[in-house]
Amino acid sequence: MLEVKLDNQNSQDVLPSPVSSTNARQSSKPSLSSTAIIPIWIVLSSSVIIYNNYVYNTLQFKYPVFLVTWHLTFAAIGTRVLQRTTNLLDGAKEVHMSKELFLRSILPIGLLFSASLITSNTAYLYLSVAYIQMLKAFVPVAILLISWTFRLQEPNKKLAMIVFMISSGVALASKGEMKFNLVGFIIQAAAVAFEASRLVMIQILLHGLKMDPLVSLHYYAPVCALINLTILPFTEGMAPFLEIMKAGPWILLSNASIAFLLNIAAVFLVGVGSGLILTLAGVFKDILLVTGSVLIFGTFISPLQILGYAIALGGLVLFKTTGGK
């Protein structure tokens, strides 16, 4: 469920990604061609979301805080194993983690990351995979609105048009949603707000710090896992532990493994292809997820939703190809 988000990329994914600065490290790690890694990334990214929805709604294991905490714990252990056995986390040697950096940057961003992960996963208890993917298209708009509010970026006509396109598309998609749930909508809206705030804070607090997605996960996974553990007793209590066999050890292990593999794939993805290729790959992945939601879970999508999502995706492509400027 931990899915990497590249710069200005909505995801999402089911667990929004670890932090990745704009100057992500391009190292001499093993490389794969774009024709190899992009399909792998698309399959893993889609699988994580569909798998988690299956755990929540088919297996009826409705404990997103527990599942997020388990994924983060698995990732924290996994990155440390990789650090000792491979060169995939060599970038961690270039990050000088001081107490000041931790308190000033890592901890506040980690709090937003945890809030984003929990709310985005909780939304799957109320909304379909297809509709959540449509709502995630609003992340760039939220980023722009936050940046404009705090005068981090000046608005212009091009960005205003993008905001209008995405907002109109998401509004039409919401209007056409046949099983609209207000609670789920509010939770997903909060997830979008937390994720957008996290991405803005990354640009402010970690500007120039070289951290690729896996190195970011190495630092943020244990922090967010501990944050989640502190709130788990007040949200889900002992219930997930008592009902853990509803999902089963194999399901939980394979679920976390696929999510972790997705983050490894993202390390290779960052260094391949142009920005346009990666953008189109992300859009194709989102379309596949919406289609998969229809075929696998029987989700009904109205013509109005298709029109609205097409408009939102058009605005999303414009946002990414212009660099959000």
C-alpha positions as CSV (number, residue, x, y, z in Angstrom):
1,M,0.0,0.0,0.0
2,L,3.0,2.2,0.2
3,E,3.2,3.7,-3.2
4,V,5.9,6.1,-4.3
5,K,4.7,9.5,-5.6
6,L,7.0,11.2,-8.0
7,D,7.2,14.9,-8.2
8,N,3.8,16.5,-8.8
9,Q,2.3,13.1,-9.4
10,N,-1.0,12.1,-7.9
11,S,-1.2,8.7,-7.1
12,Q,-2.0,7.6,-4.7
13,D,-2.1,4.9,-4.8
14,V,-3.4,3.4,-1.9
15,L,-0.7,4.4,0.5
16,P,0.7,7.7,-0.6
17,S,4.4,7.4,-1.1
18,P,7.4,8.3,0.9
19,V,8.9,11.7,0.4
20,S,10.9,12.3,-2.7
21,S,12.7,15.6,-3.3
22,T,12.8,17.3,-6.6
23,N,16.5,16.5,-6.9
24,A,16.2,12.8,-6.4
25,R,19.5,11.1,-6.6
26,Q,20.4,9.5,-9.9
27,S,23.0,7.0,-8.9
28,S,24.9,4.2,-10.5
29,K,22.4,1.6,-9.2
30,P,21.4,-1.2,-11.5
31,S,19.1,0.1,-14.3
32,L,16.3,-1.2,-16.4
33,S,15.0,0.1,-19.6
34,S,11.7,2.1,-19.6
35,T,10.0,-0.6,-21.7
36,A,10.8,-3.1,-18.8
37,I,10.2,-1.0,-15.7
38,I,7.1,1.0,-16.7
39,P,4.9,-2.1,-17.2
40,I,6.3,-3.6,-13.9
41,W,5.5,-0.4,-12.1
42,I,2.0,-0.2,-13.6
43,V,1.2,-3.8,-12.6
44,L,2.6,-3.4,-9.1
45,S,0.9,0.0,-8.5
46,S,-2.5,-1.3,-9.7
47,S,-2.1,-4.6,-7.8
48,V,-1.4,-2.8,-4.5
49,I,-4.6,-0.8,-4.8
50,I,-6.8,-3.7,-5.9
51,Y,-5.3,-6.0,-3.3
52,N,-6.0,-3.6,-0.5
53,N,-9.5,-3.0,-1.6
54,Y,-9.9,-6.8,-1.6
55,V,-8.6,-7.1,1.9
56,Y,-10.9,-4.3,3.2
57,N,-14.1,-5.1,1.4
58,T,-14.0,-8.7,0.3
59,L,-12.2,-10.3,3.2
60,Q,-14.0,-7.7,5.5
61,F,-10.7,-6.9,7.3
62,K,-11.8,-3.3,7.9
63,Y,-8.8,-2.0,9.9
64,P,-6.9,0.6,7.8
65,V,-4.8,2.0,10.6
66,F,-3.5,-1.5,11.5
67,L,-2.8,-2.4,7.8
68,V,-1.0,0.9,7.2
69,T,1.1,0.3,10.4
70,W,1.9,-3.2,9.2
71,H,3.0,-2.0,5.8
72,L,5.2,0.7,7.4
73,T,6.8,-1.8,9.8
74,F,7.5,-4.2,6.9
75,A,9.0,-1.4,4.9
76,A,11.2,-0.2,7.8
77,I,12.6,-3.7,8.2
78,G,12.9,-4.3,4.5
79,T,14.8,-1.1,3.7
80,R,17.3,-1.9,6.5
81,V,17.8,-5.4,5.0
82,L,18.4,-3.9,1.6
83,Q,20.8,-1.4,3.0
84,R,23.0,-4.2,4.3
85,T,22.7,-6.5,1.4
86,T,22.5,-4.3,-1.7
87,N,23.5,-0.9,-3.0
88,L,19.9,0.3,-3.5
89,L,20.2,2.5,-0.4
90,D,23.6,3.9,-1.0
91,G,21.9,7.3,-1.2
92,A,21.3,7.2,2.6
93,K,25.1,7.7,3.1
94,E,24.7,11.2,1.6
95,V,21.9,12.2,4.0
96,H,23.3,13.6,7.2
97,M,20.4,13.1,9.6
98,S,20.8,15.4,12.6
99,K,18.4,16.0,15.5
100,E,17.6,19.4,14.1
101,L,16.8,18.0,10.6
102,F,14.6,15.3,12.2
103,L,12.6,17.6,14.4
104,R,12.3,20.4,11.8
105,S,11.6,18.4,8.7
106,I,11.2,14.6,9.1
107,L,8.8,14.6,12.0
108,P,6.3,17.2,10.7
109,I,6.3,15.7,7.2
110,G,6.0,12.3,8.8
111,L,2.9,13.4,10.7
112,L,1.3,14.6,7.4
113,F,2.4,11.4,5.7
114,S,0.7,9.2,8.4
115,A,-2.5,11.3,8.2
116,S,-2.5,11.0,4.5
117,L,-2.0,7.2,4.6
118,I,-4.7,6.6,7.2
119,T,-7.4,8.8,5.6
120,S,-6.7,7.6,2.1
121,N,-7.0,4.0,3.2
122,T,-10.1,4.6,5.3
123,A,-11.8,6.0,2.2
124,Y,-11.8,2.5,0.7
125,L,-14.3,1.4,3.3
126,Y,-16.9,3.9,1.9
127,L,-16.0,4.6,-1.8
128,S,-15.2,2.5,-4.9
129,V,-11.7,2.2,-6.3
130,A,-12.8,4.0,-9.4
131,Y,-14.3,7.0,-7.7
132,I,-11.3,7.3,-5.3
133,Q,-9.0,7.4,-8.4
134,M,-11.1,10.2,-9.8
135,L,-10.9,12.2,-6.6
136,K,-7.2,11.8,-6.4
137,A,-6.9,13.8,-9.6
138,F,-7.7,16.9,-7.4
139,V,-4.3,16.6,-5.6
140,P,-2.5,19.1,-8.1
141,V,-5.3,21.6,-7.5
142,A,-4.9,21.3,-3.8
143,I,-1.1,21.8,-4.2
144,L,-1.7,25.0,-6.2
145,L,-4.3,26.4,-3.8
146,I,-2.0,25.9,-0.8
147,S,1.0,27.4,-2.7
148,W,-1.1,30.4,-3.8
149,T,-2.5,30.9,-0.3
150,F,0.9,31.1,1.3
151,R,2.4,33.0,-1.6
152,L,4.8,30.2,-2.4
153,Q,3.8,30.5,-6.1
154,E,2.1,33.2,-8.1
155,P,-1.1,32.2,-10.0
156,N,-1.2,32.7,-13.8
157,K,-3.8,32.1,-16.5
158,K,-2.3,28.7,-17.5
159,L,-2.5,27.4,-13.9
160,A,-6.0,28.9,-13.5
161,M,-7.2,27.0,-16.6
162,I,-5.7,23.8,-15.2
163,V,-7.4,24.3,-11.8
164,F,-10.7,24.9,-13.6
165,M,-10.3,21.8,-15.8
166,I,-9.5,19.4,-13.0
167,S,-12.1,20.9,-10.6
168,S,-14.8,20.8,-13.2
169,G,-13.9,17.2,-14.1
170,V,-13.9,16.0,-10.5
171,A,-17.2,17.8,-9.9
172,L,-18.8,16.1,-12.9
173,A,-17.4,12.7,-11.7
174,S,-18.8,13.3,-8.3
175,K,-22.2,14.3,-9.8
176,G,-22.3,11.1,-11.8
177,E,-21.3,8.9,-8.8
178,M,-24.3,6.6,-8.3
179,K,-23.2,5.4,-4.8
180,F,-22.0,8.7,-3.4
181,N,-21.1,8.6,0.3
182,L,-20.6,11.9,2.1
183,V,-18.5,10.4,4.9
184,G,-16.2,8.7,2.4
185,F,-16.0,11.9,0.3
186,I,-15.0,13.9,3.3
187,I,-12.4,11.4,4.3
188,Q,-10.9,11.3,0.8
189,A,-10.9,15.1,0.6
190,A,-9.0,15.1,3.9
191,A,-6.5,12.6,2.4
192,V,-6.0,14.9,-0.6
193,A,-5.5,17.9,1.7
194,F,-2.9,16.0,3.8
195,E,-1.1,14.7,0.8
196,A,-1.0,18.1,-0.9
197,S,0.3,19.7,2.3
198,R,3.0,17.0,2.6
199,L,4.2,17.6,-0.9
200,V,4.3,21.4,-0.4
201,M,6.2,21.0,2.9
202,I,8.7,18.7,1.1
203,Q,9.5,21.5,-1.3
204,I,10.0,24.0,1.5
205,L,11.7,21.9,4.2
206,L,13.7,19.4,2.1
207,H,14.7,21.6,-0.9
208,G,17.9,20.4,-2.3
209,L,18.1,17.3,-0.2
210,K,18.9,14.3,-2.3
211,M,16.6,11.4,-1.4
212,D,15.3,8.8,-3.8
213,P,12.0,7.1,-3.0
214,L,13.6,4.1,-1.3
215,V,15.9,6.3,0.8
216,S,12.9,8.4,1.8
217,L,11.0,5.2,2.8
218,H,14.0,4.2,4.9
219,Y,13.7,7.3,7.0
220,Y,9.9,7.8,7.0
221,A,8.6,4.3,7.5
222,P,9.8,3.8,11.1
223,V,8.7,7.4,12.0
224,C,5.2,6.9,10.6
225,A,4.9,3.4,12.0
226,L,5.6,4.7,15.5
227,I,3.1,7.6,15.0
228,N,0.4,5.1,13.8
229,L,1.1,2.8,16.8
230,T,0.4,5.6,19.2
231,I,-3.1,6.2,17.7
232,L,-3.9,2.6,17.0
233,P,-5.2,1.9,20.6
234,F,-7.6,4.9,20.3
235,T,-8.9,4.0,16.8
236,E,-9.1,0.3,16.3
237,G,-7.8,-1.0,19.6
238,M,-7.3,-4.8,19.9
239,A,-9.9,-5.6,17.3
240,P,-7.5,-6.1,14.3
241,F,-5.4,-8.5,16.4
242,L,-8.4,-10.5,17.4
243,E,-9.6,-10.7,13.8
244,I,-6.3,-11.1,12.1
245,M,-7.2,-14.6,10.8
246,K,-10.0,-13.0,8.8
247,A,-7.2,-11.9,6.4
248,G,-4.6,-14.5,7.4
249,P,-0.8,-14.3,7.7
250,W,-0.2,-15.2,4.1
251,I,-2.5,-12.4,2.8
252,L,-0.9,-9.8,5.1
253,L,2.6,-10.9,4.2
254,S,2.0,-11.0,0.4
255,N,0.1,-7.7,0.6
256,A,3.0,-5.9,2.3
257,S,5.5,-7.6,0.0
258,I,3.9,-6.3,-3.2
259,A,3.7,-2.8,-1.7
260,F,7.4,-3.0,-0.9
261,L,8.3,-4.2,-4.3
262,L,6.4,-1.2,-5.7
263,N,8.8,1.1,-3.9
264,I,11.8,-0.8,-5.2
265,A,10.4,-0.5,-8.7
266,A,10.0,3.3,-8.2
267,V,13.7,3.6,-7.7
268,F,14.3,2.3,-11.2
269,L,11.3,4.2,-12.6
270,V,12.7,7.6,-11.5
271,G,15.7,7.3,-13.8
272,V,14.0,6.2,-17.0
273,G,12.0,7.9,-19.7
274,S,11.1,11.5,-20.1
275,G,8.6,13.4,-17.9
276,L,6.0,13.0,-20.6
277,I,6.4,9.2,-20.8
278,L,6.1,8.9,-17.0
279,T,3.1,11.1,-17.0
280,L,1.4,9.1,-19.7
281,A,2.3,5.9,-17.8
282,G,0.6,7.3,-14.7
283,V,-2.5,8.2,-16.6
284,F,-2.6,4.8,-18.2
285,K,-2.3,3.2,-14.8
286,D,-5.2,5.3,-13.5
287,I,-7.4,4.3,-16.4
288,L,-6.5,0.6,-15.9
289,L,-7.5,0.9,-12.2
290,V,-10.9,2.5,-13.0
291,T,-11.4,-0.3,-15.7
292,G,-10.3,-2.9,-13.2
293,S,-12.7,-1.6,-10.6
294,V,-15.5,-2.2,-13.1
295,L,-14.4,-5.6,-14.1
296,I,-13.2,-7.0,-10.8
297,F,-15.6,-5.4,-8.3
298,G,-18.5,-4.7,-10.5
299,T,-18.4,-0.9,-10.0
300,F,-20.9,1.0,-12.1
301,I,-19.5,4.1,-13.8
302,S,-21.9,6.6,-15.4
303,P,-21.3,8.4,-18.7
304,L,-21.1,11.6,-16.8
305,Q,-18.3,10.2,-14.7
306,I,-16.4,9.1,-17.8
307,L,-16.7,12.6,-19.2
308,G,-15.7,14.3,-16.0
309,Y,-12.7,12.0,-15.4
310,A,-11.5,12.6,-19.0
311,I,-11.6,16.3,-18.4
312,A,-9.7,16.0,-15.1
313,L,-7.1,13.7,-16.7
314,G,-6.6,16.3,-19.4
315,G,-5.9,19.0,-16.8
316,L,-3.7,16.6,-14.9
317,V,-1.5,15.9,-18.0
318,L,-1.2,19.7,-18.6
319,F,-0.2,20.2,-15.0
320,K,2.5,17.6,-15.1
321,T,3.9,18.5,-18.5
322,T,4.2,22.2,-17.5
323,G,5.9,21.3,-14.3
324,G,3.1,23.0,-12.3
325,K,4.2,26.5,-13.4
